[in-house]
């Protein structure tokens, strides 16, 4: 599968909206992160080097929203701004980001050109909506960089093109593989391998570009063998490396490492996270099952990572429960990115729901269904989840939010052992040379635990919903956050255990630390880069 040169040229020539989005997210994030020198407050006369800017700061963490940018009265491209704006950056990293922005323009231009100009069906299955709402990160400017993929790879392996992907099945001698399974699980019922061997699926791209060479000796000796293509039909989900089984939707999805980079993150699978996957999932599932608020009232769905296998370097897999196993008759789910997605005609996917229930009524139900369980887990149990949109699915009944499904825990939790309500399992820490300075599970600072949740859930996720509702339906951002804050305070009145620890995990602190996602791409990834922003929950 590929695109002809003519199709690529046409897509790029008509990609004005894509360039505008990339430029806006670049400027907005750089200004918010104080990574570029700006003269003025965003009003008339504001400049940034040779560029004239107009922007506003919103009630959602002071997020910057660009309204116009020009240079001597003419439009500006992302490459031009990155090259000539007074940005604080390492030169090599600045060049790298330029490459990532160009790749984002190309990838999203192709997606826009091939996107159906038909209304989105909000009642479609979540697996279908994964493809139709794969719009990328709403803050990070390199939201579709996919560094390492060519045009053919984009069409063959990324969710917006809804390709069918068949992993290549390998099997290995047990001594070659590190295996971690959920309690009571027989791994042989999950992987596909002959008796006495360990099954390891590999992404076709990873096989071609990495595994065949990196594991040549094991392949030559028979310690690692190729069985053939997986008989199942899979489609990539938003993370690209996670594949959902389409022909048998109740079977587990599988996450496979890819030696590519998207947004700020390598899409490999660090071995320690693979080994931690099942123990973390068992632990979280146990917490939910033991808490009547989470299991009976909120009916939270924990999509457990039940099995992990890893062979260094660059080979491994994590199997995750399918949401289809958990849904009841009449329930549907939508990935959280879909809540701010639009049809080809520009109408938001959630439009019929908001119009039927009213913006306030829908937000109130959304908060009860999806926000309160996460804040409860933080405050009562001391566990923060990396709850950005990609890791959450809203379960609904005809658009009425009812509960939430949570996923991707192997490297997406944070806690302090001293503040846990129940002991955590022994987990493998990141190695000293782990390339991501922000990838750590444990800390002694409760503010870092609280900030981990609020950064992902509120700054990256809910802020975009608040912005959409304000601009499309006139529901002010201040009122959105007031609804969230009132729901949390009401929860404290009903649940004494929550009220008792709310001071420790202070979600109402005036300011919270948020990761500088774009700055992170402008400097070597050697330290945690955060800044304090006004917390809209404290208003």
BATORMI-109297 format. One record per residue (C-alpha): residue in one letter; x, y, z. Coordinates in nm, 2 decimals. Example, Ala and Ser with C-alpha at 12.3 -4.5 7.8 and 13.67 -1.06 7.14 Angstrom:
residues 2
PT   res        x        y        z
PT     A     1.23    -0.45     0.78
PT     S     1.37    -0.11     0.71
end
This chain:
residues 539
PT   res        x        y        z
PT     X     0.00     0.00     0.00
PT     X     0.14     0.34    -0.10
PT     X     0.05     0.68    -0.24
PT     X     0.16     0.79    -0.58
PT     X     0.38     1.09    -0.62
PT     X     0.09     1.28    -0.77
PT     X    -0.14     1.20    -0.47
PT     X     0.13     1.32    -0.23
PT     X     0.18     1.65    -0.42
PT     X    -0.20     1.71    -0.43
PT     X    -0.23     1.63    -0.06
PT     X     0.05     1.87     0.03
PT     X    -0.08     2.14    -0.20
PT     X    -0.42     2.13    -0.03
PT     X    -0.29     2.09     0.33
PT     X    -0.34     2.45     0.44
PT     X    -0.55     2.34     0.75
PT     X    -0.28     2.10     0.85
PT     X     0.00     2.36     0.83
PT     X    -0.21     2.60     1.03
PT     X    -0.27     2.35     1.30
PT     X     0.10     2.25     1.32
PT     X     0.20     2.62     1.33
PT     X    -0.06     2.70     1.59
PT     X     0.04     2.42     1.82
PT     X     0.40     2.51     1.78
PT     X     0.35     2.87     1.87
PT     X     0.10     2.81     2.15
PT     X     0.32     2.55     2.32
PT     X     0.64     2.76     2.29
PT     X     0.48     3.07     2.43
PT     X     0.32     2.88     2.72
PT     X     0.64     2.71     2.80
PT     X     0.84     3.03     2.79
PT     X     1.07     2.87     2.52
PT     X     1.05     3.17     2.29
PT     X     1.10     3.54     2.34
PT     X     0.77     3.73     2.30
PT     X     0.72     4.11     2.33
PT     X     0.36     4.18     2.44
PT     X     0.07     4.00     2.60
PT     X    -0.09     3.86     2.28
PT     X    -0.28     4.18     2.20
PT     X    -0.21     4.44     1.93
PT     X     0.16     4.50     1.88
PT     X     0.27     4.17     2.01
PT     X     0.58     4.04     1.83
PT     X     0.81     3.74     1.83
PT     X     1.12     3.82     1.64
PT     X     1.00     3.91     1.29
PT     X     0.65     3.77     1.35
PT     X     0.34     3.96     1.45
PT     X     0.12     3.75     1.69
PT     X    -0.23     3.77     1.83
PT     X    -0.32     3.52     2.10
PT     X    -0.53     3.48     2.41
PT     X    -0.48     3.29     2.74
PT     X    -0.76     3.07     2.84
PT     X    -0.89     2.97     3.19
PT     X    -0.76     2.62     3.13
PT     X    -0.41     2.64     3.28
PT     X    -0.35     2.97     3.10
PT     X    -0.33     2.77     2.78
PT     X    -0.24     2.99     2.48
PT     X    -0.47     3.00     2.18
PT     X    -0.33     3.16     1.87
PT     X    -0.57     3.38     1.66
PT     X    -0.33     3.51     1.40
PT     X     0.04     3.52     1.30
PT     X     0.20     3.69     1.01
PT     X     0.53     3.83     0.88
PT     X     0.51     4.16     0.70
PT     X     0.15     4.09     0.63
PT     X     0.19     3.75     0.48
PT     X     0.13     3.39     0.61
PT     X     0.39     3.20     0.80
PT     X     0.49     2.83     0.77
PT     X     0.59     2.61     1.06
PT     X     0.94     2.57     0.92
PT     X     0.99     2.94     0.89
PT     X     0.88     3.01     1.24
PT     X     1.10     2.73     1.39
PT     X     1.40     2.86     1.19
PT     X     1.37     3.23     1.26
PT     X     1.18     3.29     1.58
PT     X     1.39     3.36     1.89
PT     X     1.35     3.01     2.04
PT     X     1.57     2.88     2.32
PT     X     1.69     2.54     2.19
PT     X     1.98     2.31     2.13
PT     X     2.07     2.35     1.76
PT     X     2.07     1.98     1.68
PT     X     1.74     1.93     1.86
PT     X     1.59     2.22     1.68
PT     X     1.68     2.07     1.35
PT     X     1.53     1.74     1.47
PT     X     1.20     1.90     1.56
PT     X     1.19     2.06     1.22
PT     X     1.21     1.72     1.06
PT     X     0.93     1.60     1.29
PT     X     0.71     1.89     1.20
PT     X     0.76     1.83     0.83
PT     X     0.67     1.46     0.88
PT     X     0.36     1.56     1.07
PT     X     0.25     1.79     0.79
PT     X     0.30     1.51     0.53
PT     X     0.12     1.24     0.74
PT     X    -0.17     1.45     0.84
PT     X    -0.21     1.59     0.48
PT     X    -0.24     1.24     0.35
PT     X    -0.49     1.15     0.62
PT     X    -0.70     1.46     0.54
PT     X    -0.69     1.39     0.17
PT     X    -0.82     1.04     0.22
PT     X    -1.07     1.11     0.50
PT     X    -1.43     1.05     0.41
PT     X    -1.64     1.37     0.40
PT     X    -1.93     1.21     0.59
PT     X    -2.06     1.26     0.94
PT     X    -1.91     1.06     1.21
PT     X    -2.14     0.81     1.38
PT     X    -2.10     0.85     1.75
PT     X    -2.27     0.52     1.81
PT     X    -2.01     0.33     1.61
PT     X    -1.80     0.07     1.78
PT     X    -1.49     0.20     1.96
PT     X    -1.26     0.00     1.73
PT     X    -1.40     0.18     1.43
PT     X    -1.38     0.52     1.60
PT     X    -1.01     0.46     1.68
PT     X    -0.95     0.50     1.31
PT     X    -1.20     0.78     1.24
PT     X    -1.09     1.00     1.53
PT     X    -0.71     0.95     1.51
PT     X    -0.64     1.32     1.50
PT     X    -0.32     1.31     1.71
PT     X    -0.21     1.51     2.02
PT     X    -0.39     1.84     2.06
PT     X    -0.10     2.02     2.22
PT     X     0.22     1.88     2.09
PT     X     0.31     2.03     1.75
PT     X     0.47     1.71     1.61
PT     X     0.15     1.51     1.67
PT     X     0.20     1.28     1.38
PT     X     0.58     1.27     1.33
PT     X     0.61     0.89     1.32
PT     X     0.99     0.93     1.27
PT     X     1.11     0.61     1.10
PT     X     0.80     0.55     0.89
PT     X     0.79     0.63     0.51
PT     X     0.48     0.71     0.32
PT     X     0.40     0.35     0.25
PT     X     0.44     0.27     0.62
PT     X     0.20     0.54     0.72
PT     X    -0.07     0.40     0.49
PT     X     0.01     0.04     0.60
PT     X     0.04     0.08     0.97
PT     X    -0.13     0.39     1.11
PT     X    -0.48     0.40     1.25
PT     X    -0.63     0.68     1.04
PT     X    -0.60     0.47     0.73
PT     X    -0.76     0.17     0.90
PT     X    -0.53    -0.10     0.75
PT     X    -0.54    -0.46     0.84
PT     X    -0.21    -0.57     0.99
PT     X    -0.09    -0.93     1.05
PT     X     0.19    -0.97     1.30
PT     X     0.46    -1.22     1.22
PT     X     0.47    -1.50     1.47
PT     X     0.80    -1.61     1.62
PT     X     0.86    -1.87     1.88
PT     X     1.16    -1.89     2.11
PT     X     1.34    -2.12     2.35
PT     X     1.21    -2.04     2.70
PT     X     1.56    -1.94     2.83
PT     X     1.58    -1.66     2.57
PT     X     1.26    -1.48     2.69
PT     X     1.15    -1.30     3.00
PT     X     0.78    -1.38     3.07
PT     X     0.55    -1.20     3.31
PT     X     0.19    -1.32     3.34
PT     X    -0.12    -1.23     3.54
PT     X    -0.19    -1.44     3.84
PT     X    -0.35    -1.77     3.74
PT     X    -0.30    -1.72     3.37
PT     X    -0.15    -2.00     3.15
PT     X     0.05    -1.80     2.89
PT     X     0.00    -2.08     2.64
PT     X    -0.36    -1.99     2.60
PT     X    -0.27    -1.64     2.49
PT     X     0.04    -1.67     2.27
PT     X     0.05    -1.88     1.95
PT     X     0.35    -2.12     1.98
PT     X     0.43    -2.49     1.97
PT     X     0.45    -2.67     2.31
PT     X     0.76    -2.59     2.50
PT     X     0.82    -2.27     2.31
PT     X     0.74    -1.91     2.39
PT     X     0.53    -1.72     2.14
PT     X     0.64    -1.37     2.04
PT     X     0.44    -1.17     1.78
PT     X     0.64    -0.91     1.60
PT     X     0.52    -0.61     1.40
PT     X     0.59    -0.65     1.03
PT     X     0.77    -0.32     1.02
PT     X     0.98    -0.41     1.32
PT     X     1.08    -0.74     1.17
PT     X     1.19    -0.58     0.85
PT     X     1.38    -0.29     1.00
PT     X     1.51    -0.42     1.33
PT     X     1.45    -0.78     1.44
PT     X     1.59    -0.98     1.15
PT     X     1.93    -0.81     1.19
PT     X     1.94    -0.77     1.57
PT     X     1.85    -1.13     1.63
PT     X     2.03    -1.29     1.34
PT     X     2.23    -1.53     1.56
PT     X     1.92    -1.66     1.74
PT     X     1.74    -1.70     1.42
PT     X     2.02    -1.89     1.26
PT     X     2.06    -2.13     1.55
PT     X     1.69    -2.20     1.59
PT     X     1.67    -2.04     1.94
PT     X     1.43    -1.80     1.77
PT     X     1.21    -1.94     1.49
PT     X     0.96    -1.79     1.24
PT     X     0.62    -1.96     1.24
PT     X     0.45    -1.74     0.98
PT     X     0.19    -1.46     0.98
PT     X    -0.07    -1.44     1.25
PT     X    -0.40    -1.58     1.12
PT     X    -0.59    -1.30     1.28
PT     X    -0.69    -0.97     1.14
PT     X    -0.57    -0.67     1.34
PT     X    -0.60    -0.29     1.31
PT     X    -0.37    -0.03     1.47
PT     X    -0.51     0.18     1.76
PT     X    -0.42     0.54     1.84
PT     X    -0.08     0.44     1.98
PT     X     0.01     0.28     1.65
PT     X     0.20    -0.01     1.82
PT     X    -0.12    -0.15     1.98
PT     X    -0.32    -0.38     1.74
PT     X    -0.68    -0.47     1.81
PT     X    -0.82    -0.81     1.69
PT     X    -1.10    -0.73     1.44
PT     X    -1.20    -1.08     1.34
PT     X    -1.22    -1.19     1.70
PT     X    -1.29    -0.87     1.90
PT     X    -1.31    -1.04     2.24
PT     X    -0.95    -1.17     2.20
PT     X    -0.68    -0.95     2.37
PT     X    -0.51    -0.67     2.18
PT     X    -0.14    -0.68     2.15
PT     X     0.12    -0.40     2.19
PT     X     0.43    -0.45     1.99
PT     X     0.75    -0.24     2.00
PT     X     0.83    -0.01     1.70
PT     X     1.17     0.16     1.66
PT     X     1.00     0.49     1.57
PT     X     0.93     0.82     1.76
PT     X     0.60     0.99     1.77
PT     X     0.54     1.32     1.96
PT     X     0.80     1.31     2.24
PT     X     0.82     0.93     2.28
PT     X     1.00     0.63     2.15
PT     X     0.75     0.37     2.06
PT     X     0.96     0.08     2.17
PT     X     0.88    -0.13     2.48
PT     X     1.14    -0.10     2.75
PT     X     1.20    -0.45     2.90
PT     X     1.13    -0.34     3.26
PT     X     0.79    -0.20     3.16
PT     X     0.70    -0.53     2.99
PT     X     0.79    -0.72     3.31
PT     X     0.59    -0.48     3.52
PT     X     0.28    -0.49     3.30
PT     X     0.10    -0.79     3.45
PT     X     0.19    -0.71     3.82
PT     X     0.07    -0.35     3.79
PT     X    -0.25    -0.46     3.62
PT     X    -0.32    -0.73     3.89
PT     X    -0.26    -0.47     4.16
PT     X    -0.49    -0.20     4.00
PT     X    -0.76    -0.45     3.93
PT     X    -0.74    -0.57     4.30
PT     X    -0.77    -0.21     4.42
PT     X    -1.08    -0.15     4.21
PT     X    -1.24    -0.48     4.31
PT     X    -1.19    -0.40     4.68
PT     X    -1.34    -0.05     4.67
PT     X    -1.72    -0.03     4.66
PT     X    -1.70     0.32     4.52
PT     X    -1.50     0.21     4.22
PT     X    -1.65    -0.13     4.16
PT     X    -2.02    -0.08     4.25
PT     X    -2.09     0.28     4.20
PT     X    -1.85     0.39     3.93
PT     X    -1.82     0.04     3.77
PT     X    -1.47     0.12     3.65
PT     X    -1.33    -0.10     3.38
PT     X    -0.96    -0.19     3.42
PT     X    -0.83    -0.33     3.09
PT     X    -0.56    -0.55     3.24
PT     X    -0.23    -0.62     3.07
PT     X    -0.23    -0.99     3.13
PT     X     0.09    -1.11     2.97
PT     X     0.43    -0.96     2.87
PT     X     0.72    -1.12     2.69
PT     X     1.05    -0.95     2.61
PT     X     1.38    -1.04     2.43
PT     X     1.64    -0.77     2.41
PT     X     1.69    -0.58     2.19
PT     X     1.36    -0.45     2.05
PT     X     1.15    -0.76     2.06
PT     X     0.86    -0.82     2.29
PT     X     0.48    -0.79     2.34
PT     X     0.21    -0.70     2.59
PT     X    -0.13    -0.85     2.56
PT     X    -0.42    -0.65     2.70
PT     X    -0.78    -0.74     2.77
PT     X    -1.04    -0.64     2.51
PT     X    -1.30    -0.39     2.61
PT     X    -1.56    -0.60     2.43
PT     X    -1.54    -0.85     2.71
PT     X    -1.66    -0.59     2.96
PT     X    -1.93    -0.41     2.78
PT     X    -2.29    -0.48     2.87
PT     X    -2.58    -0.50     2.62
PT     X    -2.67    -0.15     2.51
PT     X    -2.33     0.00     2.60
PT     X    -2.10     0.15     2.35
PT     X    -1.76     0.32     2.40
PT     X    -1.58     0.60     2.24
PT     X    -1.20     0.67     2.27
PT     X    -1.15     1.00     2.46
PT     X    -0.98     1.16     2.16
PT     X    -1.31     1.12     1.98
PT     X    -1.48     1.35     2.22
PT     X    -1.31     1.65     2.05
PT     X    -1.30     1.50     1.70
PT     X    -1.51     1.64     1.41
PT     X    -1.66     1.49     1.10
PT     X    -1.54     1.58     0.76
PT     X    -1.82     1.84     0.76
PT     X    -1.68     2.00     1.07
PT     X    -1.95     1.89     1.31
PT     X    -1.82     1.76     1.65
PT     X    -1.88     1.39     1.71
PT     X    -2.05     1.47     2.04
PT     X    -2.29     1.72     1.88
PT     X    -2.60     1.51     1.91
PT     X    -2.53     1.42     2.27
PT     X    -2.46     1.77     2.38
PT     X    -2.77     1.90     2.20
PT     X    -2.99     1.63     2.35
PT     X    -2.86     1.66     2.71
PT     X    -2.75     2.02     2.72
PT     X    -2.38     2.11     2.76
PT     X    -2.40     2.13     3.14
PT     X    -2.59     1.81     3.18
PT     X    -2.36     1.62     2.96
PT     X    -2.05     1.76     3.13
PT     X    -2.19     1.67     3.48
PT     X    -2.24     1.31     3.37
PT     X    -1.90     1.30     3.20
PT     X    -1.73     1.41     3.52
PT     X    -1.91     1.16     3.74
PT     X    -1.84     0.88     3.50
PT     X    -1.48     0.94     3.41
PT     X    -1.31     1.21     3.63
PT     X    -1.43     1.12     3.98
PT     X    -1.30     0.76     3.96
PT     X    -0.95     0.87     3.87
PT     X    -0.94     1.14     4.15
PT     X    -1.08     0.88     4.39
PT     X    -0.81     0.64     4.30
PT     X    -0.55     0.91     4.35
PT     X    -0.67     1.04     4.69
PT     X    -0.80     0.73     4.86
PT     X    -0.55     0.48     4.73
PT     X    -0.25     0.70     4.64
PT     X    -0.22     0.59     4.28
PT     X    -0.21     0.83     3.98
PT     X    -0.27     0.71     3.63
PT     X    -0.14     0.86     3.31
PT     X    -0.49     0.95     3.20
PT     X    -0.44     1.14     2.88
PT     X    -0.70     1.09     2.62
PT     X    -0.54     0.79     2.45
PT     X    -0.55     0.59     2.77
PT     X    -0.93     0.63     2.83
PT     X    -1.25     0.53     2.67
PT     X    -1.59     0.67     2.77
PT     X    -1.86     0.41     2.80
PT     X    -2.20     0.55     2.72
PT     X    -2.56     0.45     2.66
PT     X    -2.69     0.64     2.36
PT     X    -2.44     0.93     2.43
PT     X    -2.52     0.94     2.80
PT     X    -2.19     0.89     2.99
PT     X    -2.21     0.59     3.22
PT     X    -1.86     0.48     3.31
PT     X    -1.49     0.47     3.21
PT     X    -1.25     0.22     3.08
PT     X    -0.88     0.27     3.17
PT     X    -0.57     0.12     3.00
PT     X    -0.20     0.13     2.94
PT     X    -0.06     0.09     3.29
PT     X     0.28    -0.08     3.23
PT     X     0.46     0.26     3.23
PT     X     0.16     0.48     3.32
PT     X     0.13     0.49     3.70
PT     X     0.29     0.69     3.97
PT     X     0.28     0.66     4.35
PT     X     0.46     0.70     4.68
PT     X     0.48     0.37     4.87
PT     X     0.45     0.56     5.20
PT     X     0.12     0.70     5.10
PT     X    -0.04     0.39     4.95
PT     X    -0.36     0.26     5.12
PT     X    -0.25    -0.09     5.03
PT     X     0.10    -0.22     4.95
PT     X     0.22    -0.22     4.59
PT     X     0.39    -0.52     4.43
PT     X     0.77    -0.52     4.39
PT     X     0.83    -0.36     4.05
PT     X     1.14    -0.32     3.84
PT     X     1.27     0.04     3.83
PT     X     1.39     0.20     3.51
PT     X     1.75     0.14     3.44
PT     X     2.00     0.42     3.51
PT     X     2.04     0.48     3.13
PT     X     1.67     0.49     3.05
PT     X     1.63     0.76     2.79
PT     X     1.31     0.92     2.93
PT     X     1.37     1.12     3.24
PT     X     1.00     1.15     3.30
PT     X     0.94     0.78     3.31
PT     X     0.94     0.68     3.67
PT     X     0.68     0.50     3.88
PT     X     0.78     0.59     4.24
PT     X     0.85     0.92     4.42
PT     X     0.85     1.05     4.77
PT     X     0.67     1.37     4.67
PT     X     0.29     1.36     4.68
PT     X     0.28     1.67     4.46
PT     X     0.45     1.47     4.18
PT     X     0.19     1.20     4.21
PT     X    -0.10     1.46     4.21
PT     X     0.06     1.65     3.92
PT     X     0.10     1.33     3.72
PT     X    -0.28     1.29     3.72
PT     X    -0.37     1.65     3.67
PT     X    -0.12     1.70     3.39
PT     X    -0.25     1.41     3.19
PT     X    -0.62     1.42     3.28
PT     X    -0.68     1.79     3.30
PT     X    -0.41     1.98     3.10
PT     X    -0.38     1.74     2.81
PT     X    -0.73     1.58     2.81
PT     X    -1.01     1.77     2.97
PT     X    -0.88     2.12     2.86
PT     X    -0.95     2.03     2.50
PT     X    -1.31     1.92     2.58
PT     X    -1.36     2.25     2.77
PT     X    -1.22     2.45     2.47
PT     X    -1.46     2.27     2.23
PT     X    -1.76     2.32     2.45
PT     X    -1.69     2.69     2.49
PT     X    -1.64     2.75     2.12
PT     X    -1.91     2.53     1.98
PT     X    -2.18     2.55     2.25
PT     X    -2.11     2.86     2.45
PT     X    -2.04     2.67     2.77
PT     X    -1.77     2.88     2.93
PT     X    -1.44     2.71     3.03
PT     X    -1.46     2.86     3.38
PT     X    -1.80     2.69     3.42
PT     X    -1.66     2.36     3.29
PT     X    -1.39     2.36     3.56
PT     X    -1.64     2.47     3.82
PT     X    -1.85     2.16     3.74
PT     X    -1.54     1.94     3.79
PT     X    -1.44     2.11     4.12
PT     X    -1.80     2.09     4.26
PT     X    -1.82     1.72     4.18
PT     X    -1.49     1.66     4.36
PT     X    -1.60     1.86     4.67
PT     X    -1.94     1.68     4.67
PT     X    -1.75     1.35     4.65
PT     X    -1.55     1.45     4.96
PT     X    -1.87     1.52     5.15
PT     X    -2.00     1.17     5.07
PT     X    -1.68     0.97     5.12
PT     X    -1.50     1.03     5.45
PT     X    -1.18     0.84     5.34
PT     X    -1.16     1.07     5.04
PT     X    -1.20     1.38     5.25
PT     X    -0.94     1.27     5.50
PT     X    -0.66     1.25     5.23
PT     X    -0.76     1.53     5.00
PT     X    -0.51     1.76     5.17
PT     X    -0.23     1.52     5.10
PT     X    -0.32     1.49     4.73
PT     X    -0.42     1.85     4.68
PT     X    -0.60     1.87     4.34
PT     X    -0.71     2.23     4.43
PT     X    -0.36     2.36     4.47
PT     X    -0.33     2.71     4.31
PT     X    -0.06     2.59     4.07
PT     X     0.05     2.25     3.94
PT     X     0.36     2.14     3.76
PT     X     0.31     2.04     3.39
PT     X     0.56     1.88     3.16
PT     X     0.70     2.11     2.89
PT     X     0.63     1.87     2.59
PT     X     0.76     2.09     2.31
PT     X     1.06     2.21     2.51
PT     X     1.15     1.85     2.57
PT     X     1.20     1.81     2.19
PT     X     1.43     2.12     2.18
PT     X     1.68     1.99     2.43
PT     X     1.85     1.65     2.50
PT     X     1.62     1.44     2.72
PT     X     1.84     1.44     3.02
PT     X     1.61     1.59     3.29
PT     X     1.25     1.64     3.39
PT     X     1.13     1.96     3.22
PT     X     0.82     2.11     3.39
PT     X     0.67     2.44     3.47
PT     X     0.40     2.56     3.72
PT     X     0.07     2.67     3.57
PT     X    -0.25     2.81     3.73
PT     X    -0.48     2.52     3.82
PT     X    -0.83     2.58     3.69
PT     X    -0.97     2.37     3.97
PT     X    -0.86     2.63     4.22
PT     X    -1.07     2.91     4.07
end
